[in-house]
Amino acid sequence: MTPKRSKQIIASYVLSLLISIALLVVWVVYSVQSGMRTRELTARLGLAGEGVHWVVLTVGCVLFALLMVGITYQLAQSFAERRYSQKREEFVSNMTHEMKSPVAAIKLHAQTLQQEDLELEERQRSVGFILQQADRMGKLVDDVLESSRLLERKHRLEMSPVPLAPFFAEYLEEVRPRVESAGLQLTATVETDAVVLATMDALRRVMDNLLDNAVRFSSRGGEVRCRVTDVVQRARIVVEDDGIGIPKNELTKVFDRFYQIGREIQDRRRGTGLGLSIVAGLVGEMRGTVRAQSPEGRPGARFVVELPRLLRAEKVGATA
């Protein structure tokens, strides 16, 4: 929302509030001055006139109070709609930028492949880069589709028991080269025998978004840590980095759709603002919780996902 538009909304609110207060004052003064006539009228009608005057005055005050509450509510709604509209505009801008970069890279390397005297090694490098950027575009499209599915609450996941230890053993080895190619070290600790109700794709998407977020906001030479442990009847997945961190006043907002962390990201790829909202939606479908934390005494961010462990009877029932 532009500062000019904000001032216009606030000015309209103040004007409406002043008019309401002025009307309330006029109503009170009129009611007090007309008290004698009200009592005379009610006496002629055979009613108890002493209390009618105060009832009329009170009803008028309550109506004006409701009017002011309604005006305040409309102001809050206007600001909320404007903020959401601004977030959508930023999303379109970021999405356009995110799509243009791989398209431009694919075009450049495709033009390189058109050269007849290109060496085999260079040709293979260009093909690999094209495939990498195509995968990046595919992930962007998948994020948009998944965010839409979660928002509309349709096509619920068809979940089944998933043992976490073998899943993470395979997944972390697969994702390690991607993290290390960004100049970061991936440290993993998997100490769990938990089985959770989930899907492999949902778990993979949750971890992809958490790790991509850690990589994007970390500097080369840093470390990304992933720990999977059991806590009572829940499995806990922690993804932690040494990056720029999250301001404490934004910890509860980072899972909002289109939300962008507003600090120290001018020189970083902004992303689409969908990744963490998808994490929250998928974890919720798996009956779990996710929260963001700022580690005390050092930079970085920590994301903690907790999923309920299946009991033995539940495992048997789910697989039957």
N, C-alpha and C positions, 0 to 999 in steps of 0.2 A: 504494500500500500504506500503510495507516495505521500510525503509530508503534507502537500497541499490538500489531498483528499482527506487525510486524517483530520486536518484542521477544520475542513468543511463539516465533517460528521460531528466533531466535538462542538462546533459552533451551533449546529442544528439542535444537538442535545441540550446545550445550555439554554438556548432560546426556548425550547419546549418546556424545560424545567422551570424557567422563570415565569412563563405564561401560566403553568400549572400552579405555582406558588401564589401568583397574583390572584388567580381565580379562587384558590382556597381561602386567601385572606378576605376577598370580597364576600365569599359565601359565609365565613364566620361572622364578619361584621353585620351582614344583612340578617343572619339568623338571630344574632343578639338583639339587634334593633327591632326586629319583628316579633320578638318573644311575646310581648303583651297581646298583639293581634292574634298570634297563634293560640294563646290560652283562651282568648275570648271566643274564637271560632270553635275550638274543641268543646268549650262549655256549652255553646249553643247546640252542638251535636250530641250533648249528653255524655261526653267522654271525660276522663280524668286529664285535665289539661296541663298539670304541672310537669309531667314526664315527657309529653309529646314533643315539646320544644327541644329537649336535649336529645331525644331519639333522632329527630330530623337533623340536628347539627352533627351528631355522631355518624349517621349514615353518609352525610355529605363528605365528612372528613375521610371516612374509609374509602369512598369512591375515588376521591382525589389521590389518596395514597396508592390505591391500585393503579391509577392512571400513571403516576410517577414510576411505579415499579415496572409497568409495561413499557414506558419510554426507555428506562434503563436497560431492560431486557433487549429491546430492539437495537439499542446502541451496541450491546455486547454481541448480538447476532451479526450486525453489520461488520464489526471488526473481525469476527471469526470468519465470515464469508470472504472478506477481503484478504485475510491472511492465507486462507486456503487457495483462493484464486492466484495469489502471488506465488505460492508454492507450486501450483500446477504450471504456471508460466516458467518458473525456474526449472521445473522438471522437463518441460518441452525443450527449453534451451539446452540443458545439460544432455538430454537424450540425443538431440540433434548433433551436438558436438561429439558425443560418444560414438555415434554412428558414422559421422563424417571421417573421423580419424582412421578407422579400419578400412573404410571404402577407399580413401586416398592411398593408403598403404598397399591395398590389394591392386589398385590400378597401376601404381608405380612398379610393383614387382611383376605384374602381368606384362607391362611394356618392356621390362627387362628381359622377360622370357622370349619376346619377339625377336631379339637379336640372334642372328644366325650363328655368329662366331662365339657364342657364350660357352664357357667351360662347364663341364658336367658338375663340378663342385658348386659353382655359382648358381647353376640352374636348380640344383637340389635345395640350396639355401633359400632361393626365392620361392620355390614350391612350398617349403616348410613354413615360410613366413606367411604366405597366402592362407595356408590351412590354419595357422595360429590365429590370424585375424578373422577368418570365417568363424572359428569357434567362439571368438570374442563377441562377434555380432549375434551368433546364435544364443549365447548366454543372455545378452541384452533383451532379445525377443522373449526368451523363456521367462525372464524376470518380470516383464510387463504382463505376460499371460498369467503367470502365477499370482502376481499381485491382484490382477482383476478377479481371478478365481476366489482368492481369499476375501476380497472386498465384497463380492456378491454372495459368498457363503454357499457355493454350489459345487457339485462334484467332489464330495468329501473323500478323503483318502481311504483306500481299502487297505487297512493296516494288518500286520501279522507280527508274530514274535521275531525279534531281531537280536541275536547275541552281539553285544557291543565289542568284545575283545577281538574277534576275527574281522569285524567290519573295520575297526580302526587300524588294525595291523596292516590291512591291505590299503586302506584309504591314505594313511599317513605316508606310506612309501610312494604312493602314486603322486601325492601333492608336493612332496619334498622338493623335487627339481624346480617346480614353479616358484616356491618361496625362495629358494636359494638363488634362482636366476635374478631375483630382485636385490641381491646383495645382502640377504638376511639369513640368519641361522634358525633352523627349526628344531626345537627341543621337544621331544614327546615322551610322556609317561602314561602308560596304559596299565592300570592295576584294577581290573574289574572282572567280575564273572556275571554281570547283570544281563538280563534279557528284558528288552523293553518292547512295548507295542508301538510299532512305527512302520515306515517303509524305507528301503535302502535309498531311494531317490530323495525322499524328504530329508533324511539324515545327511546325505551328501550335499544337498542344497543349503542346509543350515550351516554346515561346516565350511563350504565354499564361500558363503557370504561373510562369515566371521573371519576367516583367514584373509580374504580379499580386503576386508576392512582394515585388518591389522597391517597388511603389507602396504596399503595405500597411505596410511598415516605414520609409517615408520621410515626412518632414514637408513641408508645403506650402512652395513656394519652392525645393525641392531639384531635383536633376537625376538623370535616369536615362540611362545611356549604353549603347549597343549597338554592338559592333564585330564585323564579320565579315571575317576575313582568311584567307589561306592560309599554312600552316606545313609546309614540306616536302611530305609525301604526305597531309596532313590539312587539313581546314577547321576553323578555330577560331572559335567564337561566344562572345563575352563579353558578359554583362549585369552592369552595375555600378551601384550607387546610393550616395547619401550619407546613408543612414538610420542606424538604431541599430547596425547591424553584427551580427556573430555572435561570441559568445565562442569563443576558440580551442579550448577543450575540447569544444565542440559541433560543430565543423566536420565531423567524420566521422559525426555522428549525424543531421544534418539531412535525410538522404535515407531515414531509417527510416520505415516506415509508422506513421502516427498521431503522429509526433514533432512537438512544438511547441517553438519557441525560448522558453526560460524567462525571458528578461530584458527588462524595460522594455516589456511588451506589455499592461499592465493597461488602458491607454486606447485600445487598438487592436483591430480586428477580428481574432480569433484564427485564423479559418479552420478547416479540417477536419483538417489534418495529413496530407493525401493528395497535395497538389500536387507537392512535391519528390520524393516516392517515385515518383510517376508519371513525372516527368522522368527519374529514374535508370533506371526500367524501360524506357521508350521509347528512350532513348539506347543502352541495352544491346542492345535488339533491332536497332538500326541499326548495331551493331558499334562504337559509339563509347564515349567516357568522359565523365564529368562530375565536377567537383570544386568545392567551395566554398572561398573564401579570404577573409581579412580583410586589406584593404590596409594596409600599414605607414604609420604616421604620420598617419592620418586616419580618420574614421568611415566606416561603410558596409560593404557586402558585395559580393563579386565571385563570379559563377558562370561557370565556363569549361567549355564543351562542345566536344569535338573529335570529328569524324567523319572516317572514312577517305575519301579522294577516290578516285573510280573512275578506273582507267586507260582509255586509249582502247579497248583490246580488250574490257575489261569492259563499257564502254558499248554497244559494238556487240552483244556477246553478250546483254546484258540487254534490248535493244530488238528483237532478232531474233525 
